[in-house]
């Protein structure tokens, strides 16, 4: 769906490094996909590929070949009335750092002189092992940097794991998406220019067992999102790795254990949320077509990045270490949580641990850091539960260059001051009807008491469980209901409830309803 894309990068101009000409341009001059993209208002760039240390050294040390290439690319962009060029040079030796910068400056200068509105973008590595990219020199002449945010675990990995690892946790390598984003921001990439490229594919291995992580025995091959949906979804159990927020399948084939780690719409949503939390330029996709007819990933983009997006009315948020890892050094970012329905926000911290006096979290009562400051927090002093006066809160996090801690985990929820017992509260999940059990809970927020109105069409036992956001059960009661309306008040004052967000489960034999409430 080109209407959901801002830029279509056409793959590719296969560079002949010794001359600067091309081995193939893959139907660039005739492909209808370019017409379709432009008709949808999508910019079009021609991607240029050159792979391998030797090929890149040959090209980057040959100014004559570079000039031939620049002349050729200007001609091809003009031929299709396209918008720019994307440079995808992979396997560059560290000795070519200055040569690469000089080439990119020359390319940008000449291309924009010939086509004033043209864009120059470049793919950058998830880990810059050879210190190839001189970001302070490149940033003024490059319009976008696309992190190739995949390959953290690959065919040659000794353990099976996520292709696009979000968090390290306690299981995974030190290299992951958050680290890659932070690295390039700290190197000096303008945040709005930084794009996180994410995979619509993953990898499958034969493994020693179904354990996570498991040693690999042999690589099986790459697996696209569509392949997994066609072959594994509904056949094998989809598992979830809470350490790094990764889906995977572990199954036996011919008596051998296999593990396939491929991102899906759930894991990609978490990665998109991180992109928004870090306030960088957006996301990229490798590659279009890997979903092959399935619409879930397009629907996710529509929900997360367009004007059609609507925010949920509850979520759990973390520092950049996720639920099991420490945050990172040298971070400085802010993000806003808001209610589309205009209700107020309750933000309750489950855990909080920062280096006292050096790393800090700041919370503002509104959609920007210029809004009134509610408080600044450091050390181990848990902020507790914080309420907005309007429909949004803004969170700003800062960490210095040394010492990291567990960071923070918090849950937020939309609330209203009062709730009428006859009102279905929608996003708040406080009114629910399913089969033979109808429930309404109020008020929310509550102090010591919650009113529960139940309507049933049979006499039955109802089980009420209240737990905190970590899952610890605090209250458990079984009651006998009668046919029709049943009204009761839960007095929770004796159960030592602290301020915060709590989960309430009301269930019968075959129905289970879930709610979230706020204690003030």
VMD Tcl script that draws the C-alpha trace (Angstrom):
set ca {
  {0.00 0.00 0.00}
  {2.09 2.91 -1.30}
  {-0.26 5.41 0.34}
  {1.13 4.32 3.73}
  {4.75 4.84 2.66}
  {6.64 8.11 2.52}
  {9.49 6.77 0.35}
  {9.85 3.78 -1.97}
  {13.48 2.67 -2.36}
  {13.78 0.72 -5.61}
  {16.24 -2.18 -5.41}
  {18.66 -1.76 -7.10}
  {21.42 -0.18 -9.17}
  {24.04 -2.93 -8.90}
  {27.27 -0.98 -8.99}
  {30.21 -2.07 -11.14}
  {32.88 -0.75 -8.74}
  {35.75 -0.44 -11.19}
  {33.82 1.77 -13.62}
  {30.92 3.31 -11.68}
  {28.42 2.00 -14.20}
  {25.93 -0.73 -13.35}
  {25.67 -4.47 -13.84}
  {21.87 -4.27 -13.59}
  {19.20 -1.72 -12.73}
  {16.40 -4.31 -12.50}
  {13.85 -2.74 -14.87}
  {14.16 0.72 -13.31}
  {13.31 2.35 -16.63}
  {10.06 0.41 -17.13}
  {8.79 -0.89 -13.78}
  {5.16 0.05 -13.11}
  {5.78 -0.04 -9.35}
  {7.42 3.38 -9.68}
  {4.31 4.77 -11.38}
  {2.09 3.32 -8.66}
  {4.24 4.77 -5.89}
  {4.27 8.24 -7.42}
  {0.51 8.13 -8.04}
  {0.03 7.47 -4.32}
  {2.16 10.49 -3.38}
  {5.14 8.38 -2.37}
  {8.68 9.59 -3.05}
  {10.87 7.26 -5.11}
  {14.60 6.68 -4.64}
  {16.93 4.41 -6.59}
  {18.87 2.20 -4.19}
  {22.52 1.61 -5.13}
  {24.20 -1.58 -3.89}
  {27.86 -2.47 -3.55}
  {28.79 -5.42 -1.35}
  {32.10 -6.60 0.05}
  {35.26 -4.95 1.34}
  {37.17 -5.37 -1.91}
  {34.41 -3.92 -4.10}
  {33.94 -0.93 -1.83}
  {37.67 -0.22 -1.64}
  {37.93 -0.39 -5.44}
  {35.12 2.13 -5.88}
  {35.94 4.49 -3.02}
  {39.55 4.90 -4.18}
  {38.60 5.61 -7.81}
  {37.36 9.17 -8.33}
  {36.86 8.56 -12.05}
  {34.45 5.69 -11.33}
  {32.69 7.85 -8.77}
  {32.12 10.62 -11.32}
  {30.79 8.12 -13.85}
  {28.39 6.86 -11.21}
  {27.19 10.34 -10.24}
  {26.53 11.22 -13.89}
  {24.69 7.92 -14.36}
  {22.52 8.25 -11.26}
  {21.48 11.82 -12.14}
  {20.44 10.61 -15.59}
  {18.45 7.66 -14.21}
  {16.66 9.74 -11.57}
  {15.68 12.28 -14.21}
  {14.53 9.49 -16.55}
  {11.83 8.39 -14.09}
  {11.26 11.84 -12.57}
  {12.26 10.26 -9.25}
  {13.24 11.93 -6.02}
  {16.68 10.75 -5.00}
  {19.21 8.03 -4.30}
  {19.81 5.59 -1.46}
  {23.37 4.33 -0.93}
  {23.61 0.77 0.39}
  {27.31 -0.07 0.60}
  {27.96 -3.05 2.87}
  {31.22 -4.56 4.08}
  {33.28 -1.35 4.04}
  {36.79 -1.47 5.48}
  {37.52 1.01 8.27}
  {40.36 2.49 6.23}
  {37.72 3.82 3.80}
  {36.06 6.09 6.40}
  {37.37 9.35 4.90}
  {36.91 8.12 1.33}
  {33.26 7.30 2.04}
  {32.65 10.74 3.53}
  {34.30 12.48 0.58}
  {32.22 10.46 -1.89}
  {28.95 11.22 -0.07}
  {29.76 14.95 0.02}
  {30.52 14.94 -3.71}
  {27.40 12.92 -4.54}
  {25.13 15.17 -2.47}
  {26.63 18.38 -3.87}
  {26.37 17.35 -7.52}
  {22.96 15.65 -7.27}
  {21.32 18.58 -5.51}
  {22.88 21.04 -7.95}
  {21.39 19.06 -10.84}
  {18.06 18.27 -9.11}
  {17.54 20.85 -6.33}
  {14.90 18.90 -4.35}
  {16.68 15.55 -4.62}
  {17.32 13.47 -1.51}
  {20.43 11.51 -0.57}
  {19.93 8.74 1.97}
  {22.17 5.91 3.10}
  {21.90 2.56 4.84}
  {24.02 2.28 7.99}
  {24.98 -0.84 9.89}
  {23.25 -2.05 13.04}
  {26.74 -2.19 14.55}
  {29.50 -0.06 13.01}
  {32.24 -2.56 13.79}
  {34.88 -0.80 11.65}
  {34.01 2.80 12.59}
  {33.16 3.52 8.97}
  {30.62 6.32 9.37}
  {31.95 9.78 10.23}
  {28.57 11.07 11.36}
  {29.54 14.71 12.10}
  {30.82 14.97 8.51}
  {27.97 13.01 6.93}
  {25.00 14.49 8.78}
  {24.98 17.85 6.93}
  {24.91 16.18 3.48}
  {22.71 13.10 4.10}
  {18.94 13.50 4.37}
  {18.21 10.21 6.10}
  {20.23 7.45 7.74}
  {18.48 4.06 7.69}
  {19.73 1.67 10.36}
  {19.68 -1.89 9.03}
  {18.10 -3.09 12.27}
  {18.43 -6.81 11.70}
  {21.01 -9.57 11.71}
  {21.68 -9.40 15.45}
  {21.20 -13.17 15.33}
  {21.89 -14.69 11.91}
  {22.68 -17.96 10.13}
  {26.11 -18.24 11.72}
  {25.00 -17.52 15.29}
  {25.94 -20.10 17.90}
  {22.57 -19.61 19.61}
  {19.11 -19.20 18.12}
  {17.63 -15.79 18.76}
  {15.84 -12.70 17.45}
  {16.86 -11.15 14.15}
  {15.84 -7.71 15.44}
  {16.43 -7.90 19.18}
  {14.69 -5.02 20.97}
  {15.98 -5.45 24.53}
  {18.98 -7.26 25.95}
  {17.28 -8.46 29.14}
  {19.30 -11.20 30.84}
  {19.38 -13.59 27.86}
  {20.51 -11.75 24.78}
  {23.59 -10.04 23.39}
  {24.65 -6.50 24.19}
  {23.81 -5.49 20.63}
  {20.17 -4.66 19.93}
  {17.88 -2.07 18.38}
  {17.91 0.30 21.35}
  {21.70 0.24 21.46}
  {21.90 0.93 17.71}
  {19.54 3.92 17.98}
  {21.43 5.33 20.96}
  {24.80 4.84 19.27}
  {23.92 6.88 16.20}
  {22.14 9.59 18.19}
  {25.20 9.94 20.40}
  {27.42 10.05 17.31}
  {25.47 13.11 16.19}
  {22.79 11.99 13.73}
  {19.96 14.54 13.70}
  {17.10 12.59 15.37}
  {14.58 13.42 12.65}
  {16.99 11.98 10.05}
  {17.38 8.61 11.78}
  {15.19 5.79 10.45}
  {15.02 2.33 12.02}
  {14.87 -0.33 9.32}
  {13.03 -3.42 10.56}
  {12.73 -6.92 9.09}
  {9.67 -8.67 7.73}
  {11.74 -11.84 8.04}
  {13.71 -13.84 10.57}
  {15.71 -17.02 10.78}
  {15.24 -20.69 11.52}
  {17.81 -23.08 12.98}
  {18.03 -26.68 14.01}
  {18.69 -26.40 17.74}
  {19.86 -28.56 20.60}
  {16.49 -28.24 22.36}
  {13.42 -26.07 22.73}
  {15.12 -24.06 25.50}
  {15.63 -20.30 25.16}
  {18.33 -19.61 24.35}
  {19.41 -22.86 22.72}
  {22.65 -23.74 20.95}
  {22.30 -24.04 17.20}
  {23.20 -27.26 15.41}
  {22.67 -26.11 11.83}
  {21.11 -23.12 10.01}
  {17.91 -23.97 8.15}
  {17.26 -20.69 6.35}
  {15.58 -17.31 6.42}
  {11.82 -17.21 6.95}
  {9.58 -14.36 5.85}
  {6.52 -13.19 7.75}
  {4.34 -14.74 5.02}
  {6.19 -18.07 5.24}
  {5.55 -18.26 8.97}
  {1.88 -17.38 8.56}
  {1.47 -19.99 5.84}
  {3.39 -22.81 7.51}
  {3.71 -22.34 11.28}
  {0.88 -20.12 12.55}
  {-2.00 -22.33 13.64}
  {0.15 -25.46 13.34}
  {2.73 -24.86 16.06}
  {2.51 -22.85 19.26}
  {3.59 -19.23 18.98}
  {5.79 -18.49 22.00}
  {6.74 -15.13 23.46}
  {10.13 -14.14 24.85}
  {9.40 -11.51 27.50}
  {13.10 -10.69 27.93}
  {13.47 -9.12 24.49}
  {9.83 -8.92 23.30}
  {10.30 -11.51 20.56}
  {7.94 -14.15 19.11}
  {9.28 -17.56 18.17}
  {8.23 -21.09 17.25}
  {9.93 -24.16 18.74}
  {8.88 -27.49 17.28}
  {10.18 -30.91 16.30}
  {10.67 -32.09 12.74}
  {11.84 -35.64 12.13}
  {12.81 -35.87 15.78}
  {15.00 -32.73 15.62}
  {14.26 -29.49 17.42}
  {13.74 -26.39 15.28}
  {13.42 -22.77 16.34}
  {12.15 -19.98 14.08}
  {12.44 -16.37 15.29}
  {10.43 -14.02 13.06}
  {8.86 -10.71 14.02}
  {5.10 -10.27 13.72}
  {2.55 -7.52 14.25}
  {2.81 -7.81 18.05}
  {6.59 -7.54 18.29}
  {6.77 -4.88 15.58}
  {4.27 -2.78 17.52}
  {6.69 -2.70 20.47}
  {9.50 -1.66 18.13}
  {7.36 1.07 16.59}
  {6.53 2.34 20.07}
  {10.25 2.53 20.85}
  {10.81 4.57 17.67}
  {8.15 7.01 18.84}
  {9.49 7.03 22.39}
  {12.96 7.94 21.12}
  {11.38 10.52 18.77}
  {13.43 9.58 15.70}
  {12.42 9.95 12.06}
  {10.46 6.76 11.48}
  {10.77 3.16 10.34}
  {11.91 1.32 7.25}
  {10.89 -2.12 5.97}
  {13.08 -4.90 4.64}
  {11.50 -5.87 2.45}
  {8.24 -5.00 0.73}
  {6.44 -8.18 -0.30}
  {7.72 -10.35 2.54}
  {4.20 -10.21 3.99}
  {2.85 -11.39 0.59}
  {-0.85 -10.62 0.79}
  {-1.30 -10.50 4.56}
  {-2.66 -7.15 5.73}
  {-1.83 -7.16 9.45}
  {1.49 -5.34 9.07}
  {-0.06 -2.65 6.89}
  {-2.85 -2.19 9.42}
  {-0.22 -1.79 12.13}
  {1.57 0.96 10.18}
  {-1.77 2.71 9.65}
  {-2.52 2.48 13.37}
  {0.90 3.62 14.56}
  {2.00 6.27 12.06}
  {-0.97 7.93 10.37}
  {-3.70 10.39 11.30}
  {-5.98 7.38 11.65}
  {-3.97 6.23 14.66}
  {-5.73 6.04 18.01}
  {-3.96 5.60 21.31}
  {-4.86 2.79 23.64}
  {-6.24 3.80 27.00}
  {-3.85 1.67 29.02}
  {-0.34 0.37 28.57}
  {2.85 -0.56 30.40}
  {5.94 1.49 29.60}
  {9.61 0.85 30.34}
  {12.96 2.52 30.17}
  {15.11 1.44 27.20}
  {16.34 -1.65 29.04}
  {12.89 -3.20 28.96}
  {11.44 -5.24 31.82}
  {14.62 -7.16 32.69}
  {17.57 -4.98 31.69}
  {19.21 -1.73 32.70}
  {18.68 1.51 30.82}
  {21.57 2.93 28.77}
  {24.12 5.68 29.34}
  {23.98 9.03 27.53}
  {20.23 9.11 26.97}
  {18.18 12.28 26.69}
  {14.68 11.91 25.28}
  {11.05 12.70 26.02}
  {7.69 11.26 24.98}
  {4.02 11.90 25.66}
  {1.21 9.58 26.72}
  {-2.26 10.86 25.96}
  {-5.92 9.92 25.86}
  {-7.72 10.43 22.55}
  {-11.04 10.49 24.42}
  {-10.09 13.50 26.53}
  {-10.02 11.63 29.82}
  {-7.32 12.18 32.41}
  {-4.24 9.96 32.79}
  {-3.12 7.97 35.82}
  {0.53 6.85 35.70}
  {1.60 4.33 38.34}
  {5.20 3.20 38.83}
  {5.73 -0.46 39.66}
  {9.53 -0.22 39.88}
  {11.96 2.70 39.94}
  {15.74 2.68 40.37}
  {18.11 5.28 38.89}
  {21.61 6.37 39.84}
  {20.86 8.96 42.49}
  {21.74 12.51 41.54}
  {23.00 11.62 38.05}
  {20.17 9.92 36.14}
  {16.68 11.38 36.35}
  {13.08 11.17 35.20}
  {10.92 14.30 34.81}
  {7.14 14.32 34.45}
  {5.16 17.26 33.04}
  {1.43 17.90 33.21}
  {0.71 18.26 29.51}
  {1.81 17.35 25.97}
  {5.23 19.09 26.01}
  {8.17 19.59 28.35}
  {7.11 23.22 28.58}
  {4.00 22.13 30.50}
  {3.92 22.51 34.31}
  {6.46 20.25 36.01}
  {4.89 17.66 38.30}
  {8.20 16.37 39.60}
  {11.75 15.21 38.97}
  {12.83 11.82 40.31}
  {16.14 10.06 40.89}
  {17.56 7.31 43.09}
  {15.12 4.73 44.47}
  {12.31 7.07 45.50}
  {9.33 5.61 43.64}
  {7.16 8.42 42.20}
  {4.03 6.39 43.07}
  {0.88 7.26 41.12}
  {0.69 10.53 39.21}
  {-2.45 12.09 37.72}
  {-2.74 14.54 34.86}
  {-5.00 17.57 35.08}
  {-5.76 17.24 31.37}
  {-5.53 14.37 28.89}
  {-1.73 13.96 28.69}
  {1.54 13.57 30.55}
  {5.04 14.08 29.12}
  {7.99 12.07 30.40}
  {11.61 13.15 29.98}
  {14.52 10.84 30.79}
  {18.19 11.72 31.18}
  {21.19 9.50 31.94}
  {24.84 10.46 32.20}
  {27.90 8.71 30.78}
  {28.45 6.17 33.57}
  {26.53 3.72 35.77}
  {23.15 2.32 34.81}
  {20.45 0.77 36.98}
  {17.22 -1.17 36.50}
  {15.37 1.96 35.46}
  {11.61 2.02 35.67}
  {8.40 0.24 34.77}
  {5.06 2.01 34.92}
  {1.46 1.40 33.89}
  {-0.85 4.13 32.68}
  {-4.61 4.24 32.38}
  {-7.29 6.65 31.17}
  {-9.58 7.75 33.99}
  {-12.61 9.97 34.53}
  {-13.61 11.75 37.70}
  {-16.97 10.00 38.06}
  {-18.66 7.09 36.32}
  {-22.41 6.69 35.98}
  {-23.49 3.13 36.73}
  {-25.49 2.92 33.52}
  {-22.63 4.07 31.30}
  {-20.49 1.70 29.26}
  {-17.04 3.18 29.87}
  {-15.49 1.84 26.67}
  {-11.71 2.16 26.69}
  {-11.62 2.04 30.49}
  {-12.85 -1.57 30.47}
  {-14.99 -0.95 33.55}
  {-18.24 -2.12 31.97}
  {-18.43 -5.52 30.33}
  {-21.12 -7.91 29.13}
  {-20.43 -11.47 28.04}
  {-22.87 -14.34 27.81}
  {-24.60 -14.61 31.21}
  {-22.49 -12.15 33.24}
  {-22.71 -8.35 33.05}
  {-20.50 -6.21 35.31}
  {-20.01 -2.53 36.09}
  {-17.31 -1.23 38.50}
  {-17.20 2.29 39.96}
  {-15.95 4.77 41.04}
  {-12.64 4.90 39.24}
  {-10.30 6.08 40.69}
  {-11.38 4.59 44.04}
  {-10.22 5.24 47.58}
  {-11.12 2.30 49.82}
  {-14.32 0.94 48.29}
  {-15.43 -0.29 44.87}
  {-19.08 -0.75 43.94}
  {-19.74 -3.78 41.71}
  {-23.08 -4.18 39.95}
  {-23.59 -7.67 38.51}
  {-26.39 -8.96 36.33}
  {-26.72 -12.70 35.69}
  {-29.35 -14.96 34.17}
  {-28.50 -17.86 36.48}
  {-27.63 -18.43 40.12}
  {-23.89 -19.02 40.24}
  {-20.65 -18.54 42.13}
  {-18.62 -15.48 41.13}
  {-14.90 -15.18 41.87}
  {-13.36 -11.73 42.40}
  {-9.57 -11.36 42.36}
  {-7.60 -8.11 42.73}
  {-3.87 -8.03 41.92}
  {-1.24 -5.34 41.46}
  {0.42 -4.67 38.11}
  {3.23 -7.12 38.88}
  {0.62 -9.89 39.17}
  {0.76 -10.27 42.97}
  {-2.67 -11.26 44.27}
  {-3.95 -8.97 47.04}
  {-7.65 -9.82 47.36}
  {-9.64 -12.97 46.60}
  {-13.31 -13.56 47.33}
  {-16.03 -15.95 46.13}
  {-19.68 -14.90 46.33}
  {-23.03 -16.48 45.48}
  {-25.15 -14.45 43.07}
  {-28.87 -14.63 42.40}
  {-30.84 -14.40 39.19}
  {-31.03 -10.78 38.02}
  {-29.35 -7.75 39.59}
  {-26.70 -8.13 42.30}
  {-25.08 -5.12 43.96}
  {-22.14 -5.23 46.34}
  {-19.43 -3.04 47.79}
  {-15.86 -4.26 48.19}
  {-14.23 -2.67 51.24}
  {-10.52 -2.90 50.50}
  {-9.23 -0.60 53.24}
  {-7.96 -3.47 55.38}
  {-5.85 -4.97 52.59}
  {-3.08 -2.34 52.71}
  {-3.59 -1.13 49.15}
  {-1.01 1.45 48.05}
  {-1.74 4.13 45.47}
  {-1.48 2.70 41.98}
  {-3.14 0.71 39.22}
  {-4.74 -2.65 39.99}
  {-6.16 -5.47 37.88}
  {-9.59 -6.84 38.79}
  {-10.81 -10.20 37.47}
  {-14.45 -11.20 37.85}
  {-15.19 -14.73 36.67}
  {-17.77 -17.48 36.71}
  {-17.40 -21.04 35.50}
  {-17.04 -20.12 31.82}
  {-16.67 -16.33 31.73}
  {-13.71 -14.21 32.84}
  {-13.82 -10.40 32.71}
  {-10.78 -8.16 33.24}
  {-10.65 -4.53 34.43}
  {-8.11 -1.96 35.56}
  {-8.80 0.48 38.39}
  {-6.78 3.20 40.09}
  {-6.33 3.57 43.86}
  {-5.71 7.17 44.94}
}
mol new
graphics top color blue
foreach p $ca { graphics top sphere $p radius 0.5 }
foreach p [lrange $ca 0 end-1] q [lrange $ca 1 end] { graphics top cylinder $p $q radius 0.2 }
display resetview
